[in-house]
Amino acid sequence: MEGDERSKLFEMLTDNPRTGDSSIYWNFEKFLIDKDGYIVDRFRSFTKPESEDLKSLIEKLLSDS
């Protein structure tokens, strides 16, 4: 939800130094958050969950832990 009633999570995901300041434009946008709760990256809805970019970033985060 946008506007005055938007949730803190929505605000955190859509307005931060890592992923920028922009709204969620469409369903299925993905946010990758590390084990410590930090936003790592944002993938727009056209990025498929099985995309190499997303998979390789997840694998890197898993290997770093």
N, CA, C and O atoms as CSV, one atom per row, in Angstrom:
chain,resi,resn,atom,element,x,y,z
A,1,MET,N,N,0.848,-1.172,0.000
A,1,MET,CA,C,0.000,0.000,0.000
A,1,MET,C,C,0.894,1.235,0.000
A,1,MET,O,O,1.919,1.273,0.680
A,2,GLU,N,N,0.506,2.210,-0.745
A,2,GLU,CA,C,1.270,3.448,-0.798
A,2,GLU,C,C,0.563,4.541,-0.013
A,2,GLU,O,O,-0.531,4.332,0.512
A,3,GLY,N,N,1.176,5.677,0.063
A,3,GLY,CA,C,0.575,6.801,0.762
A,3,GLY,C,C,0.889,6.789,2.243
A,3,GLY,O,O,1.853,6.163,2.683
A,4,ASP,N,N,0.067,7.487,3.008
A,4,ASP,CA,C,0.295,7.624,4.442
A,4,ASP,C,C,0.168,6.313,5.201
A,4,ASP,O,O,0.724,6.174,6.290
A,5,GLU,N,N,-0.559,5.348,4.640
A,5,GLU,CA,C,-0.809,4.099,5.347
A,5,GLU,C,C,0.133,2.970,4.933
A,5,GLU,O,O,-0.092,1.818,5.304
A,6,ARG,N,N,1.165,3.274,4.183
A,6,ARG,CA,C,2.049,2.197,3.730
A,6,ARG,C,C,2.824,1.611,4.905
A,6,ARG,O,O,3.140,2.293,5.879
A,7,SER,N,N,3.112,0.336,4.774
A,7,SER,CA,C,3.775,-0.375,5.861
A,7,SER,C,C,5.253,-0.010,5.928
A,7,SER,O,O,5.825,0.485,4.957
A,8,LYS,N,N,5.858,-0.256,7.075
A,8,LYS,CA,C,7.286,0.008,7.264
A,8,LYS,C,C,8.122,-0.870,6.326
A,8,LYS,O,O,9.150,-0.425,5.816
A,9,LEU,N,N,7.689,-2.107,6.099
A,9,LEU,CA,C,8.411,-2.990,5.194
A,9,LEU,C,C,8.392,-2.435,3.779
A,9,LEU,O,O,9.430,-2.391,3.119
A,10,PHE,N,N,7.240,-2.015,3.312
A,10,PHE,CA,C,7.127,-1.421,1.979
A,10,PHE,C,C,8.047,-0.212,1.875
A,10,PHE,O,O,8.759,-0.052,0.884
A,11,GLU,N,N,8.031,0.626,2.884
A,11,GLU,CA,C,8.863,1.821,2.898
A,11,GLU,C,C,10.344,1.452,2.851
A,11,GLU,O,O,11.115,2.063,2.109
A,12,MET,N,N,10.742,0.457,3.639
A,12,MET,CA,C,12.131,0.035,3.679
A,12,MET,C,C,12.581,-0.522,2.318
A,12,MET,O,O,13.690,-0.231,1.869
A,13,LEU,N,N,11.739,-1.307,1.673
A,13,LEU,CA,C,12.104,-1.935,0.407
A,13,LEU,C,C,12.144,-0.955,-0.758
A,13,LEU,O,O,12.920,-1.138,-1.695
A,14,THR,N,N,11.329,0.063,-0.707
A,14,THR,CA,C,11.218,0.966,-1.855
A,14,THR,C,C,11.935,2.297,-1.678
A,14,THR,O,O,11.901,3.135,-2.580
A,15,ASP,N,N,12.577,2.509,-0.546
A,15,ASP,CA,C,13.296,3.765,-0.335
A,15,ASP,C,C,14.524,3.502,0.523
A,15,ASP,O,O,14.480,3.627,1.747
A,16,ASN,N,N,15.620,3.136,-0.133
A,16,ASN,CA,C,16.861,2.849,0.570
A,16,ASN,C,C,18.043,3.088,-0.366
A,16,ASN,O,O,17.868,3.122,-1.584
A,17,PRO,N,N,19.226,3.251,0.182
A,17,PRO,CA,C,20.394,3.544,-0.661
A,17,PRO,C,C,20.759,2.414,-1.626
A,17,PRO,O,O,21.322,2.675,-2.689
A,18,ARG,N,N,20.458,1.200,-1.282
A,18,ARG,CA,C,20.868,0.065,-2.115
A,18,ARG,C,C,20.005,-0.099,-3.363
A,18,ARG,O,O,20.532,-0.296,-4.458
A,19,THR,N,N,18.684,-0.021,-3.209
A,19,THR,CA,C,17.796,-0.272,-4.351
A,19,THR,C,C,17.108,0.985,-4.863
A,19,THR,O,O,16.323,0.926,-5.810
A,20,GLY,N,N,17.394,2.106,-4.248
A,20,GLY,CA,C,16.844,3.357,-4.741
A,20,GLY,C,C,15.525,3.759,-4.115
A,20,GLY,O,O,15.068,3.178,-3.131
A,21,ASP,N,N,14.936,4.762,-4.712
A,21,ASP,CA,C,13.676,5.327,-4.226
A,21,ASP,C,C,12.654,5.255,-5.351
A,21,ASP,O,O,12.484,6.204,-6.117
A,22,SER,N,N,11.979,4.120,-5.437
A,22,SER,CA,C,10.935,3.978,-6.449
A,22,SER,C,C,9.931,2.940,-5.992
A,22,SER,O,O,10.259,2.010,-5.255
A,23,SER,N,N,8.740,3.116,-6.432
A,23,SER,CA,C,7.638,2.263,-6.027
A,23,SER,C,C,7.725,0.894,-6.696
A,23,SER,O,O,8.503,0.690,-7.628
A,24,ILE,N,N,6.927,-0.025,-6.210
A,24,ILE,CA,C,6.780,-1.333,-6.845
A,24,ILE,C,C,5.772,-1.143,-7.970
A,24,ILE,O,O,4.632,-0.743,-7.733
A,25,TYR,N,N,6.195,-1.429,-9.189
A,25,TYR,CA,C,5.350,-1.144,-10.347
A,25,TYR,C,C,4.394,-2.268,-10.707
A,25,TYR,O,O,3.335,-2.017,-11.282
A,26,TRP,N,N,4.744,-3.482,-10.383
A,26,TRP,CA,C,3.925,-4.610,-10.797
A,26,TRP,C,C,4.163,-5.778,-9.853
A,26,TRP,O,O,5.154,-5.809,-9.124
A,27,ASN,N,N,3.247,-6.733,-9.872
A,27,ASN,CA,C,3.398,-7.936,-9.049
A,27,ASN,C,C,4.701,-8.661,-9.368
A,27,ASN,O,O,5.292,-8.463,-10.430
A,28,PHE,N,N,5.120,-9.468,-8.471
A,28,PHE,CA,C,6.260,-10.371,-8.632
A,28,PHE,C,C,7.613,-9.671,-8.635
A,28,PHE,O,O,8.593,-10.229,-9.127
A,29,GLU,N,N,7.679,-8.474,-8.100
A,29,GLU,CA,C,8.986,-7.871,-7.880
A,29,GLU,C,C,9.644,-8.621,-6.746
A,29,GLU,O,O,8.974,-9.050,-5.807
A,30,LYS,N,N,10.959,-8.783,-6.826
A,30,LYS,CA,C,11.671,-9.578,-5.845
A,30,LYS,C,C,12.735,-8.733,-5.161
A,30,LYS,O,O,13.414,-7.930,-5.801
A,31,PHE,N,N,12.871,-8.923,-3.862
A,31,PHE,CA,C,13.901,-8.256,-3.080
A,31,PHE,C,C,14.720,-9.334,-2.405
A,31,PHE,O,O,14.170,-10.236,-1.772
A,32,LEU,N,N,16.026,-9.244,-2.537
A,32,LEU,CA,C,16.908,-10.214,-1.902
A,32,LEU,C,C,17.465,-9.564,-0.638
A,32,LEU,O,O,18.074,-8.496,-0.685
A,33,ILE,N,N,17.243,-10.231,0.485
A,33,ILE,CA,C,17.654,-9.728,1.789
A,33,ILE,C,C,18.592,-10.755,2.399
A,33,ILE,O,O,18.296,-11.950,2.384
A,34,ASP,N,N,19.726,-10.303,2.938
A,34,ASP,CA,C,20.702,-11.252,3.475
A,34,ASP,C,C,20.292,-11.745,4.860
A,34,ASP,O,O,19.272,-11.327,5.408
A,35,LYS,N,N,21.099,-12.635,5.411
A,35,LYS,CA,C,20.772,-13.271,6.695
A,35,LYS,C,C,20.725,-12.274,7.849
A,35,LYS,O,O,20.133,-12.556,8.891
A,36,ASP,N,N,21.346,-11.111,7.669
A,36,ASP,CA,C,21.336,-10.089,8.708
A,36,ASP,C,C,20.224,-9.054,8.526
A,36,ASP,O,O,20.112,-8.107,9.304
A,37,GLY,N,N,19.406,-9.247,7.491
A,37,GLY,CA,C,18.278,-8.355,7.267
A,37,GLY,C,C,18.568,-7.161,6.385
A,37,GLY,O,O,17.745,-6.251,6.281
A,38,TYR,N,N,19.739,-7.151,5.740
A,38,TYR,CA,C,20.085,-6.045,4.852
A,38,TYR,C,C,19.626,-6.331,3.427
A,38,TYR,O,O,19.719,-7.461,2.947
A,39,ILE,N,N,19.139,-5.314,2.771
A,39,ILE,CA,C,18.702,-5.451,1.385
A,39,ILE,C,C,19.930,-5.567,0.505
A,39,ILE,O,O,20.814,-4.711,0.540
A,40,VAL,N,N,19.983,-6.633,-0.285
A,40,VAL,CA,C,21.117,-6.877,-1.164
A,40,VAL,C,C,20.835,-6.358,-2.568
A,40,VAL,O,O,21.677,-5.699,-3.177
A,41,ASP,N,N,19.646,-6.658,-3.073
A,41,ASP,CA,C,19.319,-6.234,-4.429
A,41,ASP,C,C,17.815,-6.314,-4.648
A,41,ASP,O,O,17.069,-6.884,-3.852
A,42,ARG,N,N,17.411,-5.728,-5.745
A,42,ARG,CA,C,16.005,-5.682,-6.132
A,42,ARG,C,C,15.909,-6.157,-7.569
A,42,ARG,O,O,16.702,-5.752,-8.419
A,43,PHE,N,N,14.944,-7.011,-7.837
A,43,PHE,CA,C,14.740,-7.537,-9.176
A,43,PHE,C,C,13.309,-7.218,-9.593
A,43,PHE,O,O,12.355,-7.589,-8.908
A,44,ARG,N,N,13.174,-6.542,-10.700
A,44,ARG,CA,C,11.850,-6.160,-11.195
A,44,ARG,C,C,11.070,-7.393,-11.634
A,44,ARG,O,O,11.628,-8.484,-11.751
A,45,SER,N,N,9.784,-7.210,-11.874
A,45,SER,CA,C,8.882,-8.335,-12.162
A,45,SER,C,C,9.262,-9.105,-13.416
A,45,SER,O,O,8.920,-10.282,-13.532
A,46,PHE,N,N,9.961,-8.475,-14.362
A,46,PHE,CA,C,10.335,-9.198,-15.585
A,46,PHE,C,C,11.475,-10.180,-15.347
A,46,PHE,O,O,11.754,-11.011,-16.212
A,47,THR,N,N,12.147,-10.105,-14.187
A,47,THR,CA,C,13.198,-11.064,-13.854
A,47,THR,C,C,12.550,-12.341,-13.334
A,47,THR,O,O,11.801,-12.317,-12.357
A,48,LYS,N,N,12.841,-13.439,-13.986
A,48,LYS,CA,C,12.267,-14.719,-13.563
A,48,LYS,C,C,13.013,-15.241,-12.337
A,48,LYS,O,O,14.216,-15.015,-12.207
A,49,PRO,N,N,12.319,-15.935,-11.441
A,49,PRO,CA,C,12.971,-16.470,-10.242
A,49,PRO,C,C,14.149,-17.394,-10.566
A,49,PRO,O,O,15.081,-17.510,-9.771
A,50,GLU,N,N,14.111,-18.038,-11.707
A,50,GLU,CA,C,15.189,-18.958,-12.074
A,50,GLU,C,C,16.276,-18.282,-12.918
A,50,GLU,O,O,17.127,-18.968,-13.484
A,51,SER,N,N,16.260,-16.962,-13.010
A,51,SER,CA,C,17.264,-16.247,-13.802
A,51,SER,C,C,18.662,-16.475,-13.225
A,51,SER,O,O,18.832,-16.664,-12.020
A,52,GLU,N,N,19.645,-16.454,-14.103
A,52,GLU,CA,C,21.029,-16.673,-13.677
A,52,GLU,C,C,21.508,-15.571,-12.732
A,52,GLU,O,O,22.237,-15.855,-11.782
A,53,ASP,N,N,21.113,-14.325,-12.973
A,53,ASP,CA,C,21.522,-13.222,-12.098
A,53,ASP,C,C,21.054,-13.454,-10.665
A,53,ASP,O,O,21.825,-13.313,-9.716
A,54,LEU,N,N,19.810,-13.802,-10.526
A,54,LEU,CA,C,19.242,-14.016,-9.196
A,54,LEU,C,C,19.837,-15.259,-8.537
A,54,LEU,O,O,20.219,-15.222,-7.368
A,55,LYS,N,N,19.914,-16.354,-9.285
A,55,LYS,CA,C,20.473,-17.593,-8.731
A,55,LYS,C,C,21.923,-17.427,-8.304
A,55,LYS,O,O,22.314,-17.892,-7.233
A,56,SER,N,N,22.715,-16.773,-9.127
A,56,SER,CA,C,24.132,-16.633,-8.784
A,56,SER,C,C,24.326,-15.740,-7.555
A,56,SER,O,O,25.225,-15.982,-6.750
A,57,LEU,N,N,23.504,-14.729,-7.409
A,57,LEU,CA,C,23.600,-13.871,-6.229
A,57,LEU,C,C,23.197,-14.633,-4.964
A,57,LEU,O,O,23.828,-14.478,-3.919
A,58,ILE,N,N,22.167,-15.439,-5.055
A,58,ILE,CA,C,21.750,-16.263,-3.913
A,58,ILE,C,C,22.858,-17.239,-3.553
A,58,ILE,O,O,23.185,-17.396,-2.376
A,59,GLU,N,N,23.441,-17.896,-4.549
A,59,GLU,CA,C,24.516,-18.848,-4.304
A,59,GLU,C,C,25.723,-18.156,-3.652
A,59,GLU,O,O,26.350,-18.715,-2.752
A,60,LYS,N,N,26.040,-16.954,-4.106
A,60,LYS,CA,C,27.159,-16.210,-3.514
A,60,LYS,C,C,26.871,-15.899,-2.049
A,60,LYS,O,O,27.736,-16.070,-1.191
A,61,LEU,N,N,25.654,-15.443,-1.767
A,61,LEU,CA,C,25.318,-15.138,-0.364
A,61,LEU,C,C,25.371,-16.380,0.503
A,61,LEU,O,O,25.807,-16.310,1.652
A,62,LEU,N,N,24.938,-17.507,-0.018
A,62,LEU,CA,C,24.981,-18.750,0.742
A,62,LEU,C,C,26.419,-19.215,0.997
A,62,LEU,O,O,26.731,-19.733,2.070
A,63,SER,N,N,27.270,-19.029,0.022
A,63,SER,CA,C,28.664,-19.459,0.200
A,63,SER,C,C,29.447,-18.538,1.125
A,63,SER,O,O,30.431,-18.956,1.734
A,64,ASP,N,N,29.009,-17.276,1.233
A,64,ASP,CA,C,29.681,-16.330,2.127
A,64,ASP,C,C,29.310,-16.535,3.585
A,64,ASP,O,O,29.967,-15.986,4.470
A,65,SER,N,N,28.269,-17.315,3.854
A,65,SER,CA,C,27.843,-17.469,5.249
A,65,SER,C,C,28.560,-18.573,5.969
A,65,SER,O,O,28.299,-18.812,7.148
